[in-house]
Amino acid sequence: MEWQDRFQALDTWLAQYQAVWREKPFTRLECDWEADYPELAQWLRQRSLADAEAVHTSLALPDAPAPLPELLATAARLSAVPDWSPVPGDTWPELLERHIPGRKWQQIQTFAAAAQNHWQQPGKHILDWCAGKGHLGRLLAWQGDLPLTCLEHDLALVAAGAELSRSLQLSAEHHCQDVLQPSAWCYLKPQHTVVALHACGDLHTTLLQQVAEQGCRQLALSPCCYNRIRTEHYQPLSDIARQASLQLTREDLALPLQAAVTAGRRDRRLRDQSMAWRLGFDLWQREARGIDDYLPTPSRPQSALQQSFADFCQGLARHHQLDLLPPADWTMLEHAGWQRLAEVRNLELLRAVFRRPLEIWLMLDRLLWLEQSGYSVQLGQFCPETLTPRNLLLIAER
């Protein structure tokens, strides 16, 4: 299937089921789609929290009632991209990986290897966009003995990166620049190979526009945080996406980011406790106020979870300036919050089916924009999802 055909198929399918994937079980005691799929809703609601955790990333649910198996099959077909994950094995000078957490260093290595394996011609000059300390650009520049330019807005990271580049005797320039400002765009030159690993929202859409505007010869981009945009609604890049059925809000753009396969056990436990307690508060405030509406609750520091459940809930009540009658039994309410979390996490499995397809829709908008701007473009994944869920990579050459 050609990319344009794939985009149109995704657009039709996502628009058809938007009433399903736009529902948020966390804020609704009952989702509208449950009336359409009562057997599936009942099956999901009777599952445990452990059941949900076991399949939340793999979505392996062959025994689920309709329409879940069919939706999973369609999602897999429409989301399929080549797997470019390289086999690890290279060793590097210690200076290249100094001060980089292990998981991040693995991402940098696999990104660099996948890009080099799929560019049709060697690079001439590396430009690292939103570079941080420039670890990715420095690896590519060191491998190809190429000049390097790094753009980063944090002055401390710029200084640290420049020192690392000097230590490796690279021909490198590190510039303190806000890449959303036109003053940064003059650094992009036609001879540049531009790379960006996990550039968020407007940071990477600005890059795409400027790469095309300045005529850069090569690009390797892995986006992140599609919802980090300044507008309330998504502004498509390509002509095809501008005519699409799907109209996305900033809130919709957060859906692909909700996989957390890299979180550690302690982080998952604290996340679950926070969510269960917030859901317990939600049950309390609905009953005590006599109003069946969700109240947005602010994120709380981990220290808030060291107090009692009752104190936690009363703190949220004070935040909302509510004077609520205490529940009959705080322990029973906390238990109900955990039970509600199990239901929510399982109901969210249906929404999770659409995470990757929506991300592919967004990536194809970027791919089609580059194609209409005169680039030859490839799309694949540069590493396993277990290393990072944001593992999609666009490779473009003029």
QUIBEL-V378536 format. One record per backbone hydrogen bond with DSSP energy under -0.5 kcal/mol. NH is the residue of the N-H (numbers start at 1). CO is the residue of the C=O. Records with the same first field share a line. If there is no record, write none. Layout:
NH: CO / CO
This chain:
6: 2
7: 3
8: 4
9: 5
10: 6
11: 7
12: 8
13: 9
14: 10
15: 11
16: 12
17: 13
18: 15
20: 17
21: 17
22: 18
23: 20
25: 23
27: 24
28: 24
34: 31
35: 32
36: 33
37: 33
41: 37
42: 38
43: 39
44: 40
45: 41
46: 42
47: 44
52: 48
53: 49
54: 50
55: 51 / 52
56: 52
59: 55
61: 59
64: 61
68: 65
71: 67
72: 68
73: 69
74: 70
75: 71
76: 72
77: 73
78: 74
79: 75
80: 76 / 77
82: 379
84: 82 / 381
86: 382
88: 86
96: 93
97: 93 / 94
98: 94
100: 97
101: 99
105: 101
106: 102
107: 103
108: 104
109: 105
110: 106
111: 107
112: 108
113: 109
114: 110
115: 111
116: 112
117: 113
118: 114 / 115
119: 115
124: 191
125: 191
126: 147
127: 193
128: 149
129: 127 / 195
130: 151
131: 128 / 151
134: 131
135: 131
138: 134
139: 135
140: 136
141: 137
142: 138
143: 139
144: 140
145: 141
146: 141
147: 124
148: 171
149: 126
150: 173
151: 128
152: 175
155: 153
158: 154
159: 155
160: 156
161: 157
162: 158
163: 159
164: 160
165: 161
166: 162
167: 163
168: 164
169: 166
170: 165
172: 170
173: 148
175: 150 / 173
177: 152 / 175
179: 177
181: 178
184: 181
185: 181 / 182
186: 182
187: 184
188: 185
192: 189
193: 125
194: 192 / 218
195: 127
196: 220
198: 196 / 222
199: 222
201: 224 / 225
202: 228
203: 200
204: 200 / 201
205: 201
206: 202
207: 203
208: 204
209: 205
210: 206
211: 207
212: 208
213: 209
214: 210
215: 211
216: 211
217: 190 / 192
218: 192
219: 396
220: 194
221: 394
222: 196
224: 199
228: 225
229: 227
234: 248
236: 234
242: 238
243: 239 / 240
244: 241
248: 246
250: 232
253: 249
254: 251
255: 252
257: 254
258: 255
259: 256
263: 260
268: 264
269: 265
270: 266
271: 267
272: 268
273: 269
274: 270
275: 271
276: 272
277: 273
278: 274
279: 275
280: 276
281: 277
282: 278
283: 279
284: 280
285: 281
286: 282
287: 283
288: 284
289: 285
290: 286
291: 286
293: 291
296: 294
304: 301
305: 302
306: 303
307: 304
312: 308
313: 309
314: 310
315: 311
316: 312
317: 313
318: 314
319: 315
320: 316
321: 318
322: 317
324: 322
333: 329
334: 330
335: 331
336: 332
337: 333
338: 334
339: 335
340: 336
341: 337
342: 338
343: 339
344: 340
345: 341
346: 342
347: 343
348: 344
349: 346
350: 347
351: 347
352: 348
353: 349 / 350
354: 351
355: 352
356: 352
357: 353
358: 354
359: 355
360: 356
361: 357
362: 358
363: 359
364: 360
365: 361
366: 362
367: 363
368: 364
369: 365
370: 366
371: 367
372: 368
373: 369
374: 371
375: 370
376: 397
377: 375
378: 395
380: 393
381: 82
382: 391
383: 391
387: 384
388: 384
391: 389
393: 380
394: 221
395: 378 / 393
396: 219
397: 376
398: 217
